Amino acid sequence: MTQLQRNSPENNDESIKKIAKEVLSQRAYICSHPLERTY
């Protein structure tokens, strides 16, 4: 059960971590259209 929760598409932890690393590395927020995914 925990493995299913870890790999579920609703769990966006990996996406959030990827975005956070980009924001911190560039020291700026990458602005885009709200419906467009930048990750």
N, C-alpha and C positions, 0 to 999 in steps of 0.2 A: 504493500500500500504506500509506504513512504517513497519507494522508487517511482511509482506512478505519479505521485505528487511532485517529485523533484523534476521529472522530465515532462510535465504537463505544459502545454502551450500557454495556459493562463498564468503560469509562474514566470514572470518576466525578469527574474533576478539577473540572469546573464545579460539581457539587453540593457538593463539599468546600469550594471557594472561597466559594460562596454561604453555606454554614453558618458558615464562619470569619468572614465579614464581619458576619453577624448577631450572632454571639457577641461579637465585638470591639466592635461598635457599642453593644450593650446591657450589656457587661461582665458577662454572666451566661450560663449555659448553659440552653438551653430544654429542660427535661426532658419526656419523653413516653414512651409505650409503645414498646418496642423494635421492634415490627412496624409502627408507624405512622410514615410519612415526614412530616417537618416542613419539607421543602424542595420 
